[in-house]
Amino acid sequence: MTTSVWDEREIQKQFSDCQDLREIISRLERDFSTRGEVICEIRVNGLILHENDETRFAQSPVREISSLAIASERPEDLIRDAIVSALDYVPRVRVACESVAELFRGSDIHAAQKRFTEVLDGCQWLVDTIVSLRGAAQGIGRPIRLHERWSAAESQFSAVVTQILAAHQNQDHVLTADLVEYELNNVLEVWSQVLIAESAERILAR
């Protein structure tokens, strides 16, 4: 990841024909796109600008901006980093699965429910990351190389989560525990293998 920084004097000079922050960001997005990079983070006056902030502060005059920092990266590098993040996250979800199963088989259902929610949140994060990865790869013209394995893992993941939610809704704690410990754990292992293989394929294709 590369960081570009402008102080107040440089901002006034380089963006002299821009009226507000929105125009500055639009120009920077075009400039970085030309260089084959995407903007990952924007800092204005030392504060990170989140997506909803961009709209809120879009009309901030250039004269009010004393510092600007942009973090950028090549799309392919972003995809590789996201794969690494997902691979790092999967083992944590698997550990949580074992804990959930043990709790559901015990007497502390309240603790089991809390940990179950954490597991579902972890699965949702993983699903969101997987969907974003596929979309980003398609967007840069380098789609997922192991498409069939990737799609099969997505279908298996969705089916298992559906079964788990149904068992939980029926308050079948034993079945929920079994599905989480074995079926969900297995599909998470499948995702580990798919992500590792996809990462290797993309490295070899560079």
C-alpha positions in Angstrom: 0.0 0.0 0.0 1.3 3.5 -0.9 0.5 6.7 1.0 0.5 10.1 -0.7 0.5 13.2 1.5 -0.2 16.9 0.8 0.2 19.8 3.2 -1.8 23.0 3.1 0.5 24.7 0.7 0.6 21.8 -1.7 -3.2 21.4 -1.6 -3.7 25.0 -2.5 -1.2 24.6 -5.4 -2.2 21.3 -6.8 -6.0 21.7 -6.4 -6.3 25.4 -7.1 -9.1 24.9 -9.6 -11.1 22.7 -7.2 -13.9 24.3 -5.2 -14.4 21.6 -2.5 -13.5 18.2 -1.1 -15.8 16.4 -3.5 -13.9 17.8 -6.5 -10.6 16.9 -5.0 -11.6 13.3 -4.4 -13.0 13.0 -7.9 -9.8 14.2 -9.4 -7.7 11.9 -7.2 -9.8 8.9 -8.1 -9.3 9.6 -11.8 -5.6 10.1 -11.3 -5.1 6.9 -9.3 -7.2 4.9 -11.7 -4.9 6.0 -14.5 -2.0 4.7 -12.5 -3.8 1.3 -12.1 -4.5 1.9 -8.4 -7.6 2.3 -6.2 -8.0 4.6 -3.2 -8.3 2.6 0.1 -8.2 5.3 2.6 -8.6 9.1 2.8 -7.4 11.3 5.7 -8.5 14.9 5.8 -6.9 17.1 8.5 -5.6 14.0 10.2 -9.0 12.2 10.4 -10.0 9.1 8.4 -12.8 9.9 6.0 -15.4 7.1 6.0 -17.8 6.5 3.2 -20.7 8.3 4.9 -18.4 11.2 5.7 -17.6 11.8 2.0 -21.2 12.9 1.4 -21.3 14.9 4.6 -18.1 16.8 4.0 -18.3 16.8 0.2 -18.9 20.6 0.0 -16.1 21.5 2.5 -14.1 24.4 0.9 -10.5 23.6 -0.2 -9.3 26.4 2.1 -10.5 24.4 5.2 -8.3 21.5 4.3 -4.9 21.7 6.0 -3.7 18.2 5.3 -4.6 15.4 3.0 -3.3 11.8 2.9 -4.3 9.1 0.4 -3.6 5.4 0.8 -3.7 3.5 -2.5 -3.0 0.0 -3.8 -3.2 -2.0 -6.9 -6.5 -4.0 -7.1 -4.7 -7.3 -7.4 -2.8 -6.6 -4.3 -6.0 -5.7 -2.5 -7.5 -9.1 -3.5 -4.4 -10.9 -2.3 -4.5 -9.1 1.0 -8.2 -9.9 1.4 -7.5 -13.6 0.8 -4.9 -13.5 3.5 -7.3 -11.8 5.9 -9.9 -14.4 5.2 -7.4 -17.2 5.7 -6.4 -15.7 9.0 -10.0 -15.4 10.1 -11.2 -18.9 9.3 -9.3 -20.6 12.2 -10.8 -18.2 14.7 -14.3 -19.1 13.5 -13.5 -22.8 13.7 -12.4 -22.5 17.3 -15.6 -20.6 18.1 -17.6 -23.4 16.5 -16.1 -26.0 18.9 -16.9 -23.7 21.8 -20.5 -23.2 20.6 -21.1 -26.9 20.2 -19.7 -27.6 23.7 -21.9 -24.9 25.3 -25.1 -26.1 23.5 -24.5 -29.6 24.8 -24.1 -28.2 28.4 -26.5 -26.3 30.6 -25.5 -22.7 30.0 -27.8 -22.0 27.0 -27.5 -18.2 27.5 -23.7 -18.4 27.0 -24.3 -20.7 24.0 -26.7 -18.2 22.4 -24.2 -15.4 22.8 -21.3 -17.4 21.3 -23.7 -18.7 18.6 -24.4 -15.0 17.6 -20.6 -14.4 17.4 -20.2 -17.4 15.1 -23.0 -16.2 12.8 -21.4 -12.7 12.7 -18.1 -14.3 11.8 -19.7 -16.3 9.1 -21.4 -13.2 7.8 -18.1 -11.4 7.7 -16.6 -14.3 5.7 -19.5 -14.4 3.3 -19.2 -10.6 2.7 -15.5 -10.9 2.1 -15.9 -13.8 -0.3 -18.6 -12.0 -2.3 -16.4 -8.8 -2.4 -13.4 -10.8 -3.5 -15.3 -12.4 -6.4 -16.7 -9.0 -7.4 -13.4 -7.2 -7.2 -11.6 -9.9 -9.2 -14.2 -9.7 -11.9 -14.0 -5.9 -11.8 -10.3 -5.8 -12.7 -10.7 -8.3 -15.4 -9.0 -11.1 -13.5 -12.0 -13.3 -12.3 -11.7 -16.1 -9.8 -9.5 -18.8 -11.4 -10.9 -21.7 -9.5 -14.5 -20.8 -10.4 -16.1 -24.3 -10.0 -14.5 -25.0 -6.6 -15.3 -21.5 -5.4 -19.0 -21.8 -6.5 -19.3 -25.2 -4.9 -17.9 -23.9 -1.6 -20.3 -21.0 -1.7 -23.3 -23.3 -2.2 -22.1 -25.7 0.5 -21.6 -22.8 2.9 -25.1 -21.4 2.3 -26.7 -24.9 2.7 -25.0 -25.6 6.0 -25.8 -22.2 7.4 -29.5 -22.6 6.4 -29.6 -26.0 8.2 -28.0 -24.5 11.3 -30.5 -21.6 11.4 -33.4 -24.0 11.0 -32.2 -26.3 13.9 -31.6 -23.3 16.1 -35.0 -21.8 15.3 -36.5 -25.2 16.3 -34.5 -25.0 19.6 -32.9 -28.3 18.7 -29.7 -27.6 20.6 -28.2 -31.1 20.1 -28.6 -30.9 16.3 -27.4 -27.3 16.3 -24.3 -28.3 18.2 -23.6 -31.2 15.7 -24.1 -29.1 12.6 -21.9 -26.3 14.0 -19.1 -28.7 15.2 -19.0 -30.9 12.1 -20.8 -29.5 9.1 -19.8 -25.9 9.5 -16.3 -26.8 10.6 -15.9 -29.0 7.5 -17.1 -26.2 5.1 -14.8 -23.7 6.7 -11.9 -26.2 6.1 -13.1 -26.4 2.4 -12.9 -22.6 2.2 -9.4 -22.6 3.7 -8.3 -25.0 0.9 -10.1 -23.0 -1.8 -8.6 -19.7 -0.7 -5.1 -21.2 -0.4 -5.4 -22.7 -3.9 -6.8 -19.4 -5.4 -4.0 -17.4 -3.8 -1.4 -19.8 -5.3 -3.1 -19.6 -8.8 -3.1 -15.8 -8.8 0.6 -15.7 -7.7 1.6 -18.1 -10.5 -0.4 -16.0 -13.0 1.4 -12.7 -12.2 
